[in-house]
Amino acid sequence: MTSTVSHNPPIYLDYHYTTPVDPRIADRMLYYMTTAFGNASSTDHIYGDEAAKAVSEARRQVAELVGASSKEVFFTSGATESINLAIQGSIFKHLDNKSKPRIAISPLEHKAVLDTCFAIAKKGLAKLITLQVDSKGKLDLEHLEQVCKQGLSLLCVMAANNEIGNIYPVREIGQIAQKYNVSFLCDASQAVGKIPIDFEQWGITYLAISGHKFYAPKGVGALIVRKEHQLEPIIFGGGHQKGMRSGTLNVPGIVGLGEACRLRMLEMEEDEPAIAILRNKLQNLLQEKIPTLVVNGDINSRLAGNLHISIPGIPNSAIIARIRERLAISTGSACSSGVAAPSHVLRAMNLSEELIEGSLRIGLGKFTNEKEIEESAEIISDAVAKIDRLM
């Protein structure tokens, strides 16, 4: 007789990389996969009509969550595509000018922003200016204003950081950008659904959203584009979405994104403080068990679910190797290509190599519970103690 051993799945605390799809969202999407499966561009029958109506409703839901007009919402495959469309589409408009476009970027931006800007600069199509940050990852707004004052084609600052969780003063940054007539791209993929965003009132020109960061599926996102700022398309083939982004619309994904926005409108105000309480409990437990632990980033202005720590003298790779079967957290390193590299975010903050090598990113979400927090603290502290004894 073969015995079967029941193994519980690892505790999931990597919500910054991706969130589980809310079952309510998955249920709604299923209808548009199996029953109302029409192409939203096919208006010759009721299947297409129903799909088009669902897309229109989702567009309204996205707009409502971020304080925009539904006419300003363009659906994409996710934040990376949205960011590429905003940066390349805006810069291509300036190529006929005699002066080279100037782009200012925070060094803590996601690689989708940095790599796109670096690629444009490498081709000689734009000049890059790097904004200044301190050891907590806070942005120097006086320097930002001086850079805007000197003239910019595009300013790129995220709403919340994907590693250290810092929340940036988007409203104030938008006011500075408007003052100097600078287009402002805000990567809000980590912020939407977690903190309030007001696209219209905060002076944002382009806002990038990714569904899988707030309980919608992977492979769907949006770019919000202020009415008077038409972009040059970077994808051609059919002229969908007013010619801004060609391609058959991912109706089930778009429905999921819209439903996620609707649910965050209803539940964000209650969920996020509860998540912050759990995060603070985990932080306190870890600090009690690991006295040398350092909390990175701006602890006075961070996402509710973010806890970014360093344990000096204990390599993060050693911790991950010991806990990966029981707990899902990450180093936060640039491993999207499958090759781990030191965090560009922590490097830009000028943290010591010891803090960088010992850094871990922990991300909580709406499905995290108190028992998981207590178990996670035990798992991490136990791993640290065992590694410490071996060193």
N, C-alpha and C positions, 0 to 999 in steps of 0.2 A: 504493500500500500504506500502510495506517495503522500507524504505530509505536505500540507500547504501552510506557509507562514505568511501572516498578514503584515504588510508593511504600510505604514501611514505615509502619505506623500510628504515631501519636505514642506516646512512652513514657508510661505511665500512672502518675502519682504523686499521685493525688487520692483515696486510699483512705478518707479521713474522710467525703467526700461519699457515696461508695458503693463497694462492692467488686464485682469480677466474681464471678459465681456459680461455685462450684467444680464442675467437670464431673461429679464423682461425685454431687453433690447434684442437678444437672440430670437426670442419668440416672435417678435414683430418682424424681424428680418426674414424669418422662415417663410412667411406668407408671400413676400415679394420674390422669393426664390422659387417657390413651388406653385403658387396660384396666380398672383398678379405679376407674372414674370416678363411682361412686355418691355419693349425698348421705349424709353421716354421720348425718343425722337420720332417714333413711328405713330403718327397721329391719324392714320386711316381706319383705326378700329379701337374698340374699347380697352383692349389690353394696353395699348400705347397711351391712351387717355388716362388710365388709372395710374400708370407708372409716372407720367408727367405730373399728375396731380400730387403724387407722393413726393416727388422731387421738389415741387413748389412749396409744399408744406414743410419739408425739411429745411429748405432755404430760409423760410420765415423763422423756424425754430433756432437755427444757428444765429441769425441776425439778432433775434431777441436776447439771446444769452450775452452777446458781446456789445450790444448797444449800437447796432448798425442798421442800415436799410437792407431789405432782402435783395434789392437790385445790385448791391455791392458784394454779394456772396458768389464765389466761383468755386466749384468743387474740383478737387484734385485727388491724387493718390495718397496724399499725406503731406506733412510739414516740409519734407525735403523737396518735393516738387514745388510746393507753394513758395518756398524760399528761393529756389532757382528761378521761378517765373518772376518773382518780384525783383530780384537783383538783376538778372540778365535782361528781363523785359524793360526795366527802367533805364538801364545803362545803354541799351541799344538805341534808345530814343536820343541819347546825347552824342552819338558817334559822328553826327554831321557838324557838330560844333567845332570851332577852332581850338578851344581849350580842352584838355583831357579831363574826363569826369573824375571827381574826387569822392571816395567812399570812406567814411569813418566807421570803424568796427571796435566793439569791445573785445579784448583778447580772451574773454571768458565765453564767447558765443559758442553755440553748437557747431560741430564740424560742417554741418550742412551750409552754414553761413560762411565760416572761415574758408573752407575749401573752394566754394564757389567764387568768393572774392579773390582768393589767391590765384585761381585759374584765370580769371579775367585780367588781373594785374600782370600775370606772367605773359599773357598775350599782348601786353602793352595797351590794353583798352581802358585802363583806369589806374589812378594812383590811390594807394591805401594809406590811411592815417589810423594809427592805433590809439585808442583812448586809454586813460590811466585808471588803474584800480589799486586798492591797498591790500594788505595782508589778510583782510577779512573778505575780500572780493567785492568791496563797495566801490562804486563808480565815483570818480572825481567830476562833479557836475560843473565846477568852475572851468576845468580844462575842456570839458565837453562843449561848454558855451563858447569858449575861445575858438575851438575848432569850427563850430557852426558859423561863427562870426566871420571867419576867413573865407567862407563859401564852400558849400558841399553839394554834391549831386544826390547823395544818399547817406543816411545815418542808420546804422544797424545796432540795436540794443534789444536784448531779450527781456521778456516780462519777468521770468523766473529762471534761475539756473538749474540745469538738469543734474548737476553733480552736488554742489553745496547747498542748493535750495534757496539761495538768496532771492528775495523779491525786490525788484528795482522800481524806482519812482517814475513809472511810465507817464503819469499825468504831467509831472514836472518836466520830464525829458521832451514830451510832446509840445509843451508850451515853448520851450527853448527852440525846438525845430521850427515851429510856426513863426516865431519871432524873426527868424532869419530865412524864412521861406525854403526850408530844407525838407525833402521827402524823408519820412521816417518809417523804416521797416521794423516791426516788432514781432519777433518769434515768440508766440504765446503758447507754444505746444505744451509746456509744463504748467502753465498758469490757468488756462481756460478750464472752467468747471471746478476750480479750487479757490480762486480769488475773483472779486468783481473786476470786470474789464468794461470800459466805455469807449468804444472805438470813435464815436462821433465827437464826444466832448473832450477827449484827451489828446486830440490832434495827431492821431496815428494815421499814416497814409496807407500802409499795407500791414495786414495782420495775418500771421500764419497759424493754422490750427491742425492738430493731428488727432484723429478719433481714438486711437488705441491708448492714449494717455489718460482718458477719462471714461473708460468702461464701454466704449464702442469698439468695433472690430479694427484690425489692422488693414491697411490698404485704402483708407479713405481719409480725406482731410478737406480743408478749405483755405482759400486765400480771400481775405476781405480787402477790397480795393476801393479807395475813396473815389467818388463819382468822377471828379475832374481829372483823375490820374490814369488815363488809359495806358495799358502796357502793350509792348510788342510781344506777340505770342512766341513761344519757343517750341510748341508742338503743333503741327499742321495736319490737316486731313479731315475736312468736313465742316469746319467753322462752327463747331458747337459752342455753346455758352458765349454768345455774342462775338465769336471769333477769338476769344481770349484763350480758350483751352479746348482743342479738338479731342475727340475720342468718345466712344459710347459711354454713357453715364453708368456708373456702378450703382444701380438703383437700390439693391438690398443694403449695400454699404452706406449709401447716402441716407436711407431711411434710418439705419442704425445710428448714424452721426446725429441726425435730427432728434431722434428719441433720446439719445444721451444728453443733448443740450436741454431738452425739455425736462428731463429728470434732474439735471444739475440745477436748473432754475428753481425747482421745488425743494431740493434736498441739500444743496451745498451749504446753506447757512447753518443747518443742523449737523451735517456730517463732519465738516472741517474742524470745528472746535473739539468734537469727540475724538477725532484722529489725533489732534494735537495733544490731548490728555494722554493718550496711549504712547505717543512719541516721547513725551516728557517722562513718563514712567520708565520706559526702556532706557532713556538717557540716564536717569537717576540710578537705576539698577546697575547699569554698566559702570558708572562712575564709582559706585560703592565697591564693586567687585574688582575693578581695574583702576587703581588710583592714578596711574600714569596717563590715562586716556585723555585725549585732546579733542574737543569739539570744533570742527572747522566751519568757516563761514560766518555770516552775520546772524547771530542767534536772536537778535531783536527784530529781524525782518526776514523770515524764512517760511517756506511752505510748511503747512501743518504736518505733512507726512514725511518730511525730510530729516534724517539724522546722518550727518557726515562726520565720521570720526577718524582719528589716527591713533595707533598704539605704538609709540616709539620703541624701536628695538625688536618688534615682532613683524616680520614681512607679511603683507596681506595675502600673498600667494600661499603661504603656509597655513594661514587660517582658513582660507577658502578650501584648500585641499582636505582639511580635517572635517569641515562642517557641511560640505556640498550635498551630502546625502540626506541631511536633516534640515538644512536651512538655506533658502535661496536669497542671498544678498550678493553684492558685486563690489569690485574694486573701483568701479567708475572710470576705469582706464579706457583709452581709445582702442577698443578691441572689436569694432564693427567689421573690420576686415578679417577678423580671425586671429590677428596678431596683437597681443597686449603691448601697450606702450605707456610710459608714464603720463599721467594726466596733464594735458596742456592747461587746464584750469588752475590746478595747484601750482604748476610752474609759473604761470602768469602772476600768481599771488605771492611769488617768491618764498614759498614755504621750503623748509629744509628737506634734504633728500630723505632723512629719517622719517619725517612726517608724511612725505609723499609715498614712500615705500610701505608705510604702515597704515595707509588710508583705506577705509571701507565706506561704501555708500549703502545706507539702509533706507528703504522706501515703504511707508505704510499706506494703506488705503481703506476704503469704506468696508471691506470685508475682513479686515484684520480684527482679531479679538484679544481680550486681556490674557487669556490662557496662553495664546501664541507669544505674546510679549514676554511673559514670565519664562516660558520655555526657551525663547530666543536668547534672553539674557544669560541663562544657564549654559546654553550651547556655546555661545561666544566666549564667555569667561572661562569655561572649562577648557576650551581649545587653547586659549591664551596661556592658561596656567601650565598645560602639558607642554606646549612649545617652549615656554620660558624655562621649564626644568631641563629641557634637552639642550639649551643654548649655553 
